[in-house]
């Protein structure tokens, strides 16, 4: 089977209960006939102290559940709007050509998939001390990522998809905007490579606690029939070419957000499209004075531009205001998408933006 036919994305939710019981319930739902590549848990946490307790408990329970086949995992402090705890699962139905290896590096579990098309890395949960500045955390997170990539002989430019969760993303600390501080550190890290195939698809989204958390997928192709392609949206300026007027000031510089609007992995006549965090932006400017309903439709228009003929198979919807959940769900349902959709309460990187959506499509 082609990679695109084997990859799976699912969402599981737990109702209100004690946190350990919700974790046990979600882990019990995992498919037994597939190899788990990534787990991402989303839940509400009132403080960094509570976040660390829950993150550590998740690590313990995940390690015990999988024994020597532990996948990469992360815990994101974003309250799901349709559950008390949510688990997103990335898995694969492997066949005889696939070799899957679960490893640890500096106490972080990660997964390698190797087949004739290439080597594929699934890694995440990269974090630092949540009590230091966002800039310091970001520098440390990218140092750890760099060390893992070097350990596995994977170039930095092989990162295909990156998820960046940033505590209080649009806030300022000592004159430094959190998202801009993160972008500066990311830009410094990415400058260590040439990016011949474009930057990764990426999401930069807020979290209520947990500091800076980064997850990523990377791919090194070994077949001429497998490769990656960056995807632009003609309705938007590429984020990595933004002008200074839409960037926030920090004491060092104003680096642009280094990501593509979408990125595809092509396998013969099939492809998987990773859609970056997408919002109601045209050119490089947000739609000012636009309500959530209008922003959602403009966001979906942007996503349709990126997917072309590819069919959406999964969406994550981030809402700045919890009160918008019922309306957002109704509007998304009007697109008649028979796919898993998760709804999170999360701050977006610009004050005027009320919604951001990311997704995955396959054709």
Secondary structure, 3 states (H helix, E strand, C coil): CCHHHHEEEEEEEECCCCHHHHHHHHHHCCCCCCEEEEEEEEECCCCHHHHHHHHHHHHHHHHHHHHHHCCEEEEECCEECCCCEEEEEEEECCCCCCEEEEEEECCEEEEEEEECCEEEEEEEEECCCCCCCHHHHHHHHHHHHHHHHHHCCCCHHHEEEEEEEEECCCCEECCEEHHHHHHHHHHHHHCCCCCCCCCCEEEEEEECCCCEEEEEEEEEECCCCEEEEEECCCCECCHHHCCHHHCCCCCCCCCCCCCECEEEEEECCEEEEEEEEECCEEECEECCCCCHHHHHHHHHHHHHHHHCCCEEEEEEEEECCHHHHHHHHHHHHCCCCCCEEEEEECCCCCCCCCEEEEEEEEC
